[in-house]
Amino acid sequence: MQVKYEISIFLKEKNINNVFYLPGIHTISLDEALTSNKIKIIMGRHESNIVYMADGYSRVSGGVGVVFVTPGPGLGNVVSGCMEAYGDDTPIIIVHIDTKRDEHGRGILHEVAEPENIFRYFTKKTFYASSVHSIIPTLKEAYKTATTGRKGPVVISIPFALLDKEPPSKSEKTDDHQAEEIKGQASQHLKDAIEEIEAILKNKVKPAIICGKSAMFDYTGEILKQVCIDASIPFFTTTGGKGIIDERSYFCLGNVMQKGITNKTLSEADIVIAIGTRLRDVDAKRRGVKIKELIHIDIDDRWLGKNYPATIGLSYSIKDFLYGLKDLLRRKTFGWKLDSIKKEQEAERYALLKKQKGFMIIDTIRASIPEDTITVWDLNLISYWAEYYFPVYGQRTFIMPRGISPIFYALPASIGAKIGTPDRPCLSICGDGGALPGISELSTIKKYNIPVVILVYNNEGFGILEDAMRKRYGIEGSMGLINPDFTKMARAFDIKAKKTDTIAGLKKILQDITWDEPYLIEFRYPLFTTPWDI
């Protein structure tokens, strides 16, 4: 069987039914093989966009996003998307169909020496399959690397000349005895840590729990809901962890970066148990998050002790730790009055935040869309307010790029998100500066009839930068943009569109949408205060 068919069978066996792709002369022989195994090819208009599509697909589905790229410019164009996936622990496999390396030095088409090395600092690992014998074993290793431990992107280069060749079969063995021995050692390590945590908690009266993206599992929500209710412990998340627990729950106080009662409650905690979060500077310390004492549990030790000293720092399975914590806290109750704190938080929002334009907008969006809507955000004024205060009700329904924070993310990522969860509504919230570079993907949306709703917040400029220039240097208008009529661009692709310049108008449009067809909303609205300035 030719290599290209073996690749498609491998993908099918891994339950990968969608791949993201922009074809070239080196890759076209793959099309027939993928199609024959009923793998859907989503052909985007630019490689940087298709990586964001794969990223969005992975985040909402919980699976792995797969991208095929051509050599030369095709591979070069996926750099920023790969950086984002690496910075935000998103599993993506980038399959680079390479040139013939034995012809390098002759000036062949798309010639770049060892191009996978471009990615060595922002992938988990890069691979080169130099022979037909090594392609499937290398793909298996690449898949395992991307999807285990701290997840992330990998790049595998495969010479295009090998696609039509037939490799011999090869068996593989696994050392099960060694795996069991390692598991036994880890179990003892966890038992010792739980006993140490129990001793620490004996003298604590106000613990708190913070969860991040690496704890985004159904069982996390189920276990911690019971723990927080039974033991009376307040629950917080980072941006990546939004939705682990329904934020309407009386014990859930939302994102740690919120000011007011959320910040006050966390600062009063005499011990914080942080689970599956890196506690990065940009997500916590820079946002004014103070932690008196820390127990830090993560899937590896890369971030332990980086920004906050930890009394206990443990790299271990999140699931096993949660069950150990549940057993430990089974008969404990702490001193928080969670009902009162939640009521105070709600009163605070009504008294202070309801007057803020940014909060009014996200509050309107939340109230006007179905509860199970997946929202995909790029970096703009509305999304910063959402990061702080947009309540999220379910896991994997709030998607925001916090790896390298690209502003061109939301529109293409929402395509992948909708493909990954076709049964849920999907809303993309873009700034005008971020929407325009990805607007060509309206063609992709129309071609595959992907019912994504795109909200373009148009303030005729790079709003955050305009705000910074005005405050720091007293300069007005330096970050202004000349924009098209976004509704006319949508209609040019036969996509329905409406425009509004009021919050009330935005509410009406969102409430009237059927969510079963592509739609674009242009929301023309002036700049407003950032959430960190209130």
N, C-alpha and C positions, 0 to 999 in steps of 0.2 A: 504494500500500500504506500502511495506517495506521501512524503512528509506533510504536505499541505492538508491532506485528509486526516492524518494522525493528529495534527494540531487542532483541527476542528472537533475531532472526537474527544481529545483531551478537555477542551473547553466545555463540551456537552456533559462530560462526566463530572465536571466541577459545577454543574448547574449554571453555567454562564451562557445565557441565551441571547444576550445583546452585546455587541461590540461597537466601539466608536472609531471612526475611520475617515480618512481623506485619501483617496487612492492616488497611485502614481504608477509609472511604467514598471517599477520593481515589485509592485504588490498585487497587480491585477489577477495573477493566477490564483490568489487566495479566494477571490470572490465566489467562484463556483464551488469550492470546497466548503466554505462557510454556509453558503445557501443550501447545499445538498444536505447538511446536517441541521437545517432549520434554525440556524443562528442568525438573528436579525442584525443587519448592518445599518447603523445610523451614520449616514454620510454627511458630516458637517461641512462648513465653508472655510474654516481655518483651524489649524492644528491646536492653537492655544485655546480655542473654544471647545474643541472636542475633549481635551483633557479636563476642562471644567465640567463638561457633560458627564464624563466618567466619574468625576469626583462627586457630583451631586447624586448620581445613580448609586454610588457606593454608600454615601452617608445615609440616605433614606432607606435603602433596601437592607443594609447590614452586610451586603456581599462585597465582591471585589469588582472594580471597574477595569475594563480591558480596552486598551487603545492600540491600534496598529498604525504605524507611521512609516513614511518613506525616508530614505537616507537624505543627508544634506539639510536643506531648509526644513523639510518635514520634521526631522528630529530636533533641529534647533528651535522650532516654534513651540515645543512642548515644555521648554525649560521653566517658565514662570508657573505653569500649572503643576509641574512636578515639585517645585519649591513649596507651593501651597499645600499639596498633599503630604509632603514630608513634615512640614511645620505643624500640621494639624492631624497627623497620625491616620491618614486615609489610605486604605489599601488599593493601589492601582498597579496593574501590570502594563507596562509600555513595551510592546513588541515592535522592535525596530527591524524592518526588513532591509538588510544592509547590502552594500555593494560587494563585488568580488575583491577581497583584500589582497589576493595574489596579483591583482592588476594595479594596485596602488603605485603611485609614482609616475604613471603614464598620462595623468590628467583625465581620468575617466569621469563620467557623469556623477556628480554629487560626491566626489572623493573627499573624505575626511579621515585622517589617521586615528584609529581607536576612538571613535566618537562617543562610545558609552562612558569614557573617562570624564567627559564634560559633567556628568551627573554624580560623580563620586562623593561629593560633599552634601548632596541633598536627595539621596535615595538610601534605602536600607542596604541595597547591594546592587551592583551591576553584573551582568552575565554576558558571555560570548559563547555561542554554540558553534564551534568551528567545523563540526562534522555531522553527518546524518545520524551517527550513533548517539550523539550527545544531545540532540534537540529535545526529545521528550523528557529524559532525566533532568535536563536543565530547566525546562518549563515547570516540572514538578517541584524542583528546589526553589525556583522563583516564586511560585504560588505559595509555598509553605513560608518563605521568608516574608512575603507581603502580608500574610494573614495571621501570623502567630506572634505572640509577644506584643511589643509595641508596634502596631500595624503601620504600614507606610508603603510608598511606591518602590517599585523595582524596574530596572530597564534590562531587557534581554535583546541582544543583537543576533540576528540569524541571516546569513548570506542568502540573497534571493535565489541564487543558483541551486540551492539545496531543496527548494520547495517541491520540485518535480521529481526528486530522487526517491528511491525506496530503501529505507533502512532495514537491517535485520532486527528481529525481536531480541529483547534482552530482559532477563529476570533481575529482580532486586530483592535484597534481604534487609530485615530490620532487627536490630539487637534489642529484643524485648526485655531481656534480663537486665541490661544496663538501664533501660528506661524505668523499670520497676524500682531499681536501687536508688536512682535519683529522686523518684517520687517519694520513697520512704524517708529519705533524708530531709526533703522539703517539708513533709508532714510534721516531723519532729521539730523543725525550725519554727513552724507556725504555732505549734502547741506551746513552745517556750515563750513566744512573743505574746500570745493570748494571756498566759499566766502573768507576764510582766505588765501588760495593759490592765489586767484586773487589779493588780497591786496599786497602780497609779490612780485608777478611778475610785479607789476606796476613800481617798481624801478630796475628791472633786464633787462639787455640788451643781455646776452649770456647764456640762459638756455640750458641744455642738458638732454637727457633722457637715462636711462639705464634700460634694461629689463632682467629678469632671467627666469628660467625654469617654475616657477609658472604662468608666463604670456604666456605660449605656447598654444595659441588658434588662430584659423583662424581669428576671429574678431580682435584680438590684432594687427596682421599685417595690416589688412585693415584700422583700425582706425588710427593707428600711422603713417602709410604711408601718409595718408591725412594730419594729424597734422604736421608732420615734413616738408612736402613739403610746405604747406600753410603758416606755421609760421616760416619757416627756422630754424629748430632745428636739431642739429646733434644727431644721434641715435647710441647707443652702446649696447653691450650685455655682460653678463657673459658667461662662458663656457656652462653652462646649457641652456642659452637662444639663442645660435647660431642657426640661421635659422628662428627665429621669423619673420625677414624681410630679403629678398634676399640681401646678402652682396654686390652684385654688384650695388645696389641702390646708387645714388650719395650722399645721406644724411647719409648713413650707414658706420660707421668707424670700425665696427667689435668688437672684444673682447677688453674689457677695459684694459686688461693686456698688450696689445701691447705697444712697446716703440715708440719713434719717434713722428710723427705728431699726432698719436692717443692719446698718453699720454699728449702731449703738448695741444691739443685741449681741452681735458677733464679738465686739470689743469687751463685753462683759463675760464672755465664756472663759472659764478657767482652764479648759482644755479643748482643743479642736482635733477631731479625727478626720483627716482628709483622705479620701478614697478615690483612686483612679483619676487623679488630677496632678498636673505638673506644678501647679501653683507658680506659673511663670510670672515674671515681673510685669509684663504688659497686661496680664489678666487680673492680678491681685495687688502686688506690692505698690505698683505705680498708681493704682486706683485708690490707695489709702486703706487697704485691708490690713488690719492689725491682728496678730495672733499671739497670745500670751505664751501658750505652750502647745506643742504639736506632736501628734502621732500621725505619721505619713505612710500610707499604704499605696503602692503603685505596682504596675506590672513589670517594671524594671527599675534599676537604681539610678538611672541617668539623671533624674531631677531631684532626688532626695538630698535635702540640705542645701540646695542651690540658693534659694531666696529666704527661707525661714529655717532656723535650726530646729531639728527634730529630736525630741526625747527618745522616740522610737521611729526608725525609718526602716520599713520592711518591703522588700520586693517579693511579691507572691501573687498567686491566683486570687483575683477579686472575689470570685464566687466562694472559694473555700474560706477566705477571711470573713466574708459577710456571715456565713453560717456560724463561724467561731464567735463573732461578735454578738450574734443573736443569742447564742447559748449563754454567753457571758452576762448579757444584760437582761436575761429573762425575768429575774425577780427584783430588778432595780427600778427606782423611780427618782428622778432628779427634781430640782427646785424651780424649774421654769413654769410660768403661767402662760402657756402657749395661746390659749383662747384670747387672753387680754392683749398679748403682743400682736396677734393677727388683727384684732379690732383696731388697735392703735395704728397699725400699718395702713389699714383701709381708710381710717379717718385722716391720716396724713396725706394720702393720695387725693382725697376729696378736697382737703383744705388748701394744699400747696400745689400739687402737680396738675390738678384740673385746670389751673390758670395758665399753664405752659402750653404753647402751641404744639411743641413736639409731642408732649404727652397726649394732647387732644387728638392728634392725628393717629397715633398708634392705638389709642383707646377706641377710636372710630373704626379702624381697620379690624381690630379684634372683635368688636361687637357686630360687624357687618359681614363676616365670612363664616362659613361652616366651622364647627369646633375642631374637626379633624383635618383642616386645611394644612398642607405643608407650605411654610413660608420660606423663601430663599432670598437672602439679602446680600447686596454688596455694601461697600462702605460709603454711606451718605448720612446726612443729618437725621433722616427718619430712622435709619437702621441703628444709629448710636442710641437713640431713645429706646428703640426696641430691645437692644442688647441689655439695657438697664431694666426696663419696666414692662416690656411686652410679656404678658402671662402665657406660658406654654402649657398645654394640657396633656400632651402625649409624647412619647419617645420618638426621636428622629423626625420631628415635625418643625424644628427651628434650625435652619441651615445657614450658617454665616461663616465666611472664610477668615479664620483667625490664625492661620499658619504664617503667611507673609502679608496678609490683609490686602489682596488685590481689589481694585475698584471695578474691574471688568468681569466679575465672577457671576453675578446673579442670573443674568439672562440665559447664558448657555447652561449653567448648572441646573436651572429649573427644568430644562429639557430632559436632562438625565434623571432628575428627581421624579418627574412625572412618569417617565418610562419605568423607573424602578418601583413605583407604587401607583399603578394606573387607576386604582379604585378610589383614590383620594383627590380632592381638589388641590390645585397647586397655584400659588401666587408668588410671582417674582417681583421684588421691590428694588428698583434700580435708581441711581442718580442719573441726571442727564449726562454728566461726564463719563459715567461708567457704561451707560446704555449704548451710546453711539458706536463704539468700537465693536460691539457684539451684535449690532442690529442686522447684520447680514444673515444671522441665524433665524430671522423671521422666515427665510426661505426654507430652512430645515423644518421649522414648526409647521409650515404650510404643506411641505412635501409629504410629511408623515402624519399630518393632521393631529398634532400633539396639542391637547386642549389646555395649554398653559395660559394663565392670565398675567399680563405684564403691566406693572404699575411703574411709570417713569415719573419720578419727582423732578420737575424742571424748574430750577431757580436761575437758569441762564448763567451758570458758573460752577467752579469748584468751590462749593459752599464752605467747607471746613477751612480751606486755605484762605478764602476771602475773609473769613472771620479772624483767622490768625494774623493776616496782613494788616487788617484794620486795628486790631488790639496791640500788636507789637510795634508796628511802624507807622500807624496812622495813614496808611495808603488805601484808597478806595478804588474798586473796580479793576484791579490788576489781574484777577482770576476769572474775569468774565468769559463766557463762551458764546459763539454764534451757533445756534442749533436749528435743525430743520423742524418742520411740523411733524412730530412723531406720529400723529394719527394718520396723516397723509401717507407716511412711509408704510404704516401697517396696511392701509387700504390698498396700496400699490401691490401688496402680496395677497389681496383679497381676504384680509383679516379684519374683522370688525374692530372699531375703535371709537372712543369718546374722549372728550377733553373737558376739564373743569378747573376752576380757579378758587373753589371754596371747599371747606371741609364738609359742609352739608352736601355739596354736589358729589364729592367723593363717596360719601356714605350711600347716596341714592344709587350711584352706578354700581357699587359693590353689591348692594342688596338686590339689584335687578339682574345681575349676571347669572347665567345658567350653569357655568363651570364645565360644560360639555363641548366647548369649542374654543379655539384660540381667540384671545381678546387682548387689546391694548388700551390702557388708560393713561392719558397724559395729564398729570396733576401739576398745573402751573401755580406755584406758590412761593412767596418770598422767603428769605432766610429768617431763621428764628434761633433762639438761644440753645446752646448745647447742654446736655444733661449734667455735665461736670461743672457748669457755671452757676447752677441754682443753689 
